[in-house]
Amino acid sequence: MGNPYKGGRTRVTSRVPDVVFEELERRRMAAGVNMSQYLADLLAAATGHTQLVQETNQEVLKLSA
């Protein structure tokens, strides 16, 4: 059984400093989601589209800001 449809999405690729990646990895693990979903939720919240946050707890995202 596949994953549920999450709506239209566009792939984004970025290179970040190792220390930034390590912190993102720590935070996504604490949130209990994969990196792709964590970043999608973080970017949705950062751009004011909180209704698109799907798996990451809103309180966790507030701590990330």
Backbone hydrogen bonds, N-H to C=O, Kabsch-Sander energy under -0.5 kcal/mol:
donor,donor_aa,acceptor,acceptor_aa,energy
16,V,14,S,-0.5
20,V,17,P,-0.7
21,F,17,P,-2.3
22,E,18,D,-2.8
23,E,19,V,-1.7
24,L,20,V,-2.6
25,E,21,F,-3.0
26,R,22,E,-2.1
27,R,23,E,-2.5
28,R,24,L,-2.8
29,M,25,E,-2.0
30,A,26,R,-2.0
31,A,27,R,-1.8
32,G,28,R,-1.1
33,V,28,R,-1.8
38,Y,34,N,-2.5
39,L,35,M,-2.8
40,A,36,S,-2.3
41,D,37,Q,-2.7
42,L,38,Y,-2.7
43,L,39,L,-2.8
44,A,40,A,-2.2
45,A,41,D,-2.4
46,A,42,L,-2.5
47,T,43,L,-1.5
48,G,45,A,-1.5
49,H,44,A,-2.9
52,L,49,H,-2.3
53,V,50,T,-1.2
61,L,57,N,-1.9
62,K,58,Q,-2.0
63,L,59,E,-1.6
64,S,60,V,-1.1
65,A,61,L,-0.9
65,A,62,K,-0.6
